[in-house]
Amino acid sequence: MYRFSPTKITGIQEGINPIDFKTEKGLEIAPYISYEKNWNKLSMSAGLRYSWFGNFGPFEVASYNPNLPKTVNTILETKSYKKGEIIKSYGAIEPRLSFNYHINDYNSLKFGYNRMFQYIHLVSNTSAALPFDIWKPSGMYIPPIEVNQISAGYAFDTANGNYNFSLEGYYKTFKNMVEYKNGADLFLNKNLETELLPAKGYSYGLEFAAYKTSGRLTGNLNYTYSVTRRKTTSSYARENINNGSYYPSNYDKPHIFNLTANYKLNKKWSVGSFFTYQAGRPTTAPNGRFTFNGNSYINYSNRNGFRISDTHRMDVSFTYSKNKPNRNWKGSWSFGVYNVYSNKNAFSVYSKFKNNQLKTYQFSVIGGAIPFITYNFKF
């Protein structure tokens, strides 16, 4: 059961009008069946899931002129749905299938396919989760996202089991995604569908990982190359973003490299480090201005036509563990520093005019080293 309360504003001063958007409700049900089979060197896992989602009242839904784009000016009427009345429902079959072939004790191949449906949409113009992000359930005008993915991989373990390596590739397609229109007003909007466009997309990538699992020094290395693109598919060409061409999604980071290492100094103390490097994410930024009828306007790049600088940081930690053999629980203290060399990783970009020139700056939320202390226990 889902309950979404998009906006509620109250004020104790004059001039602040209270706003309370009606709660949206949804119900998701998903029975499934799975089956596993093992042969001599081949194993199979198969599954079938049926998902159903219903969006129901009490709620009010606008209807629009079918011959014009959806705007507040093309609303024909508003229909009220009673409590518990189904506004719109969706049903979908989600199959999955995977095979794992053991060439020998140290080498294996795997292949997989799955289809998934997502009934909750994140409507945002940023790739970071923020408190004012908007979550929108599927409904009358927003169908669920459909994802199809195939993957294949190879894994290798050394004879002594100290090292493990894997290489995996994937290709994924998306249908019924939502993108906001150019110049969209997402804040305090009761008719959010008027600011959204249908979209499709695809992504593919290759992932390499290496692990050292025994000895005083352990750790892992991971590198991912990936591409993700999307394209709006409005039936009204003038609405489509970047003239209907594919463009990088908010999550398009072609290169991601992570390195983790842990060294055991003695029975009580260990030292660990973590390093990450990520290609800069796409964003939309001003690239100039123009004047029309005496008024100045800012001109923007194509959607996600600009990239923030690449980011990287290193974390270092020391862990102290003192566990008595007869005790039922274990505890440890960790001391360390995030971003130990104080790299100013960019979070977003902003622009302003300086000396009558448009200047674009990259904004860093945390640009220094941050110490931390943590106590962990398990029982």
C-alpha positions as CSV (number, residue, x, y, z in Angstrom):
1,M,0.0,0.0,0.0
2,Y,1.4,3.4,-1.0
3,R,0.4,6.9,0.2
4,F,1.9,10.0,-1.4
5,S,1.4,13.4,0.2
6,P,3.0,15.7,-2.4
7,T,2.6,19.1,-0.7
8,K,1.3,20.6,2.5
9,I,2.0,24.3,3.4
10,T,0.7,26.1,6.5
11,G,1.5,29.5,7.7
12,I,1.0,31.6,10.9
13,Q,1.6,34.9,9.1
14,E,-0.7,36.9,6.9
15,G,0.0,36.5,3.2
16,I,0.8,32.8,3.4
17,N,-2.0,30.8,1.9
18,P,-2.4,27.2,3.1
19,I,-1.9,24.5,0.4
20,D,-2.8,20.9,0.8
21,F,-2.6,18.6,-2.2
22,K,-4.8,15.5,-1.9
23,T,-3.1,12.3,-1.0
24,E,-2.5,9.8,-3.8
25,K,-3.0,6.1,-3.0
26,G,-1.9,3.0,-4.7
27,L,-1.9,-0.7,-4.1
28,E,0.7,-3.2,-5.5
29,I,0.2,-7.0,-5.5
30,A,2.8,-9.5,-6.9
31,P,2.5,-13.3,-6.7
32,Y,5.4,-15.2,-8.1
33,I,6.8,-18.7,-8.7
34,S,10.4,-19.8,-9.1
35,Y,12.2,-23.0,-10.1
36,E,15.8,-24.1,-9.9
37,K,17.4,-27.1,-11.7
38,N,21.0,-28.5,-11.6
39,W,22.6,-30.7,-14.1
40,N,26.2,-31.9,-14.2
41,K,27.9,-28.6,-15.0
42,L,24.9,-26.5,-15.8
43,S,22.4,-24.8,-13.4
44,M,19.3,-22.9,-14.2
45,S,17.1,-20.5,-12.3
46,A,13.7,-19.5,-13.7
47,G,11.0,-17.3,-12.3
48,L,7.7,-15.8,-13.2
49,R,6.1,-12.9,-11.4
50,Y,2.8,-11.2,-12.1
51,S,2.6,-7.6,-10.8
52,W,-0.6,-5.6,-10.4
53,F,-0.9,-1.9,-9.5
54,G,-4.0,0.1,-8.9
55,N,-4.3,3.9,-8.4
56,F,-7.5,4.7,-6.4
57,G,-9.5,7.5,-4.9
58,P,-10.5,9.7,-3.3
59,F,-8.8,11.9,-5.9
60,E,-9.5,14.4,-8.7
61,V,-8.2,13.8,-12.2
62,A,-8.3,16.3,-15.1
63,S,-9.2,15.4,-18.6
64,Y,-7.5,17.2,-21.5
65,N,-8.3,18.1,-25.1
66,P,-7.0,15.0,-27.0
67,N,-5.9,17.2,-30.0
68,L,-3.6,19.5,-28.0
69,P,-0.6,19.1,-25.7
70,K,-1.6,18.7,-22.0
71,T,-1.5,22.1,-20.3
72,V,-3.7,23.8,-17.7
73,N,-5.3,25.7,-20.6
74,T,-6.4,22.5,-22.4
75,I,-8.2,21.0,-19.4
76,L,-11.8,20.1,-20.4
77,E,-13.1,18.9,-17.0
78,T,-12.1,17.4,-13.7
79,K,-13.5,14.0,-12.6
80,S,-13.8,13.1,-8.9
81,Y,-13.2,9.5,-7.8
82,K,-14.7,8.2,-4.6
83,K,-12.9,6.5,-1.8
84,G,-11.6,3.1,-2.9
85,E,-12.6,3.7,-6.6
86,I,-10.0,2.5,-9.1
87,I,-8.7,5.4,-11.2
88,K,-6.3,3.3,-13.3
89,S,-4.8,-0.1,-13.0
90,Y,-2.0,-1.9,-14.7
91,G,-0.9,-5.6,-14.8
92,A,2.3,-7.1,-16.1
93,I,4.1,-10.4,-16.4
94,E,7.7,-10.3,-15.3
95,P,9.8,-13.4,-16.4
96,R,13.4,-14.0,-15.5
97,L,15.8,-16.7,-16.5
98,S,19.5,-17.4,-15.7
99,F,22.0,-20.1,-16.6
100,N,25.4,-20.8,-15.0
101,Y,27.8,-23.1,-16.7
102,H,30.8,-24.4,-14.7
103,I,33.6,-25.1,-17.2
104,N,35.7,-26.6,-14.4
105,D,36.4,-25.9,-10.7
106,Y,37.9,-22.5,-11.5
107,N,36.0,-21.1,-14.5
108,S,32.3,-20.4,-15.1
109,L,30.0,-18.7,-17.6
110,K,26.6,-17.1,-16.9
111,F,23.8,-15.7,-18.8
112,G,20.6,-13.9,-17.7
113,Y,17.4,-12.2,-18.8
114,N,14.7,-10.4,-16.9
115,R,11.9,-8.0,-17.3
116,M,10.7,-5.7,-14.6
117,F,8.0,-3.1,-14.1
118,Q,8.3,-0.1,-11.8
119,Y,5.1,1.7,-10.7
120,I,6.7,4.6,-8.8
121,H,8.4,7.4,-10.7
122,L,11.0,9.8,-9.5
123,V,10.4,13.2,-11.1
124,S,13.6,15.2,-10.6
125,N,16.1,17.4,-12.5
126,T,19.1,16.2,-10.5
127,S,20.9,12.8,-10.2
128,A,21.2,13.1,-6.4
129,A,18.3,12.2,-4.1
130,L,17.2,15.4,-2.4
131,P,14.4,16.2,0.1
132,F,12.3,18.0,-2.5
133,D,12.3,15.3,-5.1
134,I,8.8,14.3,-6.3
135,W,7.6,10.7,-6.2
136,K,4.7,10.1,-8.5
137,P,2.7,6.8,-8.8
138,S,1.6,5.4,-12.1
139,G,-1.9,6.5,-12.9
140,M,-4.2,7.8,-15.6
141,Y,-1.5,9.6,-17.6
142,I,1.7,7.9,-16.4
143,P,2.1,4.2,-17.2
144,P,4.7,2.1,-15.3
145,I,8.3,1.9,-16.5
146,E,9.2,-1.4,-18.3
147,V,12.8,-2.6,-18.2
148,N,14.2,-5.5,-20.2
149,Q,17.8,-6.6,-19.5
150,I,20.1,-9.3,-20.8
151,S,23.5,-10.0,-19.3
152,A,26.4,-12.3,-19.7
153,G,29.5,-12.9,-17.7
154,Y,32.7,-14.9,-17.0
155,A,34.2,-15.7,-13.6
156,F,37.6,-17.1,-12.7
157,D,39.0,-18.3,-9.3
158,T,42.6,-19.2,-8.7
159,A,43.4,-22.7,-7.6
160,N,44.1,-21.7,-4.0
161,G,40.9,-19.5,-3.9
162,N,42.8,-16.4,-2.8
163,Y,41.9,-14.4,-5.9
164,N,38.6,-14.1,-7.8
165,F,38.0,-12.3,-11.1
166,S,34.8,-11.6,-13.0
167,L,33.9,-9.8,-16.2
168,E,30.2,-9.1,-17.1
169,G,28.4,-7.1,-19.8
170,Y,24.8,-6.0,-20.0
171,Y,22.3,-4.3,-22.2
172,K,19.1,-2.8,-20.9
173,T,16.1,-1.0,-22.5
174,F,13.5,1.3,-20.9
175,K,10.0,2.1,-21.9
176,N,7.4,4.6,-20.4
177,M,9.9,6.7,-18.6
178,V,9.0,10.3,-17.7
179,E,11.1,13.5,-18.4
180,Y,10.2,17.0,-17.5
181,K,9.6,19.5,-20.2
182,N,12.0,22.4,-21.0
183,G,11.1,25.2,-18.6
184,A,8.9,22.9,-16.5
185,D,7.5,24.1,-13.2
186,L,7.5,21.0,-11.0
187,F,7.1,22.8,-7.6
188,L,3.5,23.1,-6.2
189,N,1.9,21.8,-9.4
190,K,-1.4,20.0,-8.9
191,N,-1.4,18.9,-12.6
192,L,2.1,17.5,-12.8
193,E,1.3,15.5,-15.9
194,T,1.2,18.8,-17.9
195,E,5.0,19.2,-17.2
196,L,6.1,15.7,-18.1
197,L,6.9,13.9,-21.4
198,P,7.0,10.2,-22.1
199,A,10.5,8.8,-22.9
200,K,12.3,5.7,-23.7
201,G,16.0,4.8,-23.3
202,Y,18.7,2.2,-23.3
203,S,21.9,1.5,-21.4
204,Y,24.8,-0.9,-21.7
205,G,28.0,-1.5,-19.9
206,L,31.0,-3.7,-19.0
207,E,32.1,-4.4,-15.5
208,F,35.4,-5.9,-14.3
209,A,36.0,-6.9,-10.7
210,A,39.0,-8.5,-8.9
211,Y,39.0,-9.7,-5.3
212,K,41.7,-10.8,-2.8
213,T,39.9,-12.7,0.0
214,S,42.6,-14.1,2.2
215,G,45.9,-13.1,3.9
216,R,46.7,-10.1,5.9
217,L,46.0,-7.9,2.9
218,T,42.5,-8.2,1.4
219,G,40.5,-6.0,-0.9
220,N,38.9,-5.6,-4.3
221,L,39.1,-3.6,-7.4
222,N,36.2,-2.7,-9.6
223,Y,35.9,-0.8,-12.9
224,T,32.7,-0.1,-14.9
225,Y,32.3,1.4,-18.3
226,S,28.7,2.3,-19.0
227,V,26.5,4.4,-21.3
228,T,22.9,5.4,-20.7
229,R,20.7,7.4,-23.1
230,R,17.1,8.5,-23.2
231,K,14.8,10.1,-25.7
232,T,11.4,11.8,-25.3
233,T,8.6,10.4,-27.5
234,S,5.8,13.1,-27.4
235,S,3.4,13.0,-30.3
236,Y,3.9,16.8,-30.5
237,A,7.3,17.3,-32.0
238,R,7.8,20.8,-30.6
239,E,7.6,19.4,-27.1
240,N,10.4,16.9,-27.5
241,I,13.8,17.5,-25.8
242,N,16.8,18.1,-28.0
243,N,14.6,17.8,-31.1
244,G,13.7,14.2,-30.3
245,S,17.3,13.0,-30.3
246,Y,18.9,10.7,-27.7
247,Y,20.8,12.5,-24.9
248,P,22.7,11.3,-21.8
249,S,20.5,10.6,-18.8
250,N,21.2,12.2,-15.4
251,Y,23.0,8.9,-14.4
252,D,25.4,8.7,-17.3
253,K,28.8,8.2,-15.8
254,P,31.0,6.4,-18.5
255,H,33.8,5.5,-16.1
256,I,33.7,4.4,-12.4
257,F,36.7,3.0,-10.7
258,N,36.7,1.8,-7.0
259,L,39.6,0.4,-5.1
260,T,39.3,-1.0,-1.5
261,A,42.1,-2.4,0.6
262,N,42.4,-3.6,4.2
263,Y,45.5,-4.7,6.0
264,K,45.5,-6.5,9.3
265,L,48.3,-5.0,11.5
266,N,47.8,-7.5,14.4
267,K,45.0,-9.3,16.1
268,K,43.3,-6.1,17.3
269,W,44.2,-3.4,14.8
270,S,43.6,-3.1,11.0
271,V,43.9,-0.2,8.6
272,G,41.7,0.3,5.5
273,S,41.5,2.6,2.6
274,F,38.9,3.3,-0.1
275,F,39.5,5.2,-3.4
276,T,36.9,6.1,-6.0
277,Y,37.1,7.9,-9.3
278,Q,33.9,8.7,-11.3
279,A,33.4,10.5,-14.6
280,G,31.5,13.8,-14.3
281,R,27.7,13.5,-14.6
282,P,25.7,15.4,-17.2
283,T,23.9,18.6,-16.5
284,T,22.2,21.4,-18.3
285,A,23.9,24.8,-18.0
286,P,23.5,28.3,-19.4
287,N,25.8,29.0,-22.4
288,G,24.9,32.6,-23.2
289,R,22.1,35.3,-23.2
290,F,20.1,37.3,-25.7
291,T,18.0,40.4,-25.6
292,F,14.5,40.7,-27.1
293,N,12.4,43.8,-26.9
294,G,14.7,45.2,-24.3
295,N,14.5,42.2,-22.0
296,S,17.5,39.8,-21.3
297,Y,17.0,36.1,-21.5
298,I,19.4,33.3,-20.6
299,N,20.1,30.6,-23.3
300,Y,20.7,27.1,-22.1
301,S,22.7,24.2,-23.6
302,N,20.9,21.1,-24.9
303,R,19.5,18.9,-22.2
304,N,22.5,17.4,-20.3
305,G,24.9,18.9,-22.9
306,F,27.4,19.9,-20.2
307,R,29.4,17.7,-17.8
308,I,30.5,18.4,-14.3
309,S,34.2,17.7,-13.7
310,D,35.3,14.2,-12.8
311,T,35.2,13.4,-9.1
312,H,37.6,11.4,-6.9
313,R,38.4,11.0,-3.2
314,M,40.2,8.7,-0.8
315,D,39.0,7.6,2.7
316,V,41.3,6.1,5.4
317,S,40.2,4.3,8.5
318,F,41.7,2.4,11.5
319,T,39.7,-0.3,13.2
320,Y,40.2,-1.7,16.7
321,S,38.6,-5.0,17.6
322,K,38.8,-6.7,21.0
323,N,36.6,-9.7,21.3
324,K,36.5,-12.1,24.2
325,P,36.1,-15.8,23.2
326,N,33.2,-16.5,25.6
327,R,31.2,-13.4,24.7
328,N,28.0,-13.8,22.5
329,W,28.6,-10.5,20.6
330,K,31.4,-8.8,18.8
331,G,32.2,-5.1,18.7
332,S,34.7,-2.8,17.0
333,W,35.7,0.9,16.9
334,S,36.6,2.6,13.6
335,F,38.4,6.0,13.3
336,G,39.1,7.6,10.1
337,V,38.8,10.5,7.6
338,Y,36.6,10.9,4.5
339,N,38.2,12.7,1.6
340,V,41.5,12.6,3.2
341,Y,43.2,15.0,0.7
342,S,40.3,17.5,0.7
343,N,39.4,17.3,-3.0
344,K,36.6,19.8,-3.9
345,N,34.3,17.5,-5.8
346,A,31.6,19.4,-7.7
347,F,28.0,18.7,-6.8
348,S,26.3,21.0,-9.2
349,V,26.8,24.1,-11.4
350,Y,25.4,27.6,-11.2
351,S,25.9,30.7,-13.4
352,K,25.9,34.5,-12.9
353,F,26.8,37.6,-14.8
354,K,30.1,39.1,-13.9
355,N,31.4,42.2,-15.8
356,N,28.6,41.7,-18.2
357,Q,29.9,38.2,-19.0
358,L,28.1,35.0,-18.2
359,K,30.3,32.9,-15.8
360,T,29.5,29.3,-14.9
361,Y,30.8,27.9,-11.6
362,Q,30.9,24.4,-10.1
363,F,29.6,24.1,-6.6
364,S,31.1,21.8,-4.0
365,V,29.0,20.9,-0.9
366,I,31.8,19.3,1.0
367,G,35.3,20.3,-0.1
368,G,37.4,19.3,2.9
369,A,38.4,16.2,4.9
370,I,35.8,14.9,7.4
371,P,36.8,12.9,10.4
372,F,34.5,10.1,11.7
373,I,34.3,7.7,14.6
374,T,32.0,4.6,14.5
375,Y,31.2,1.7,16.8
376,N,29.9,-1.5,15.3
377,F,28.6,-4.6,17.0
378,K,26.9,-7.8,16.0
379,F,25.4,-10.7,17.9
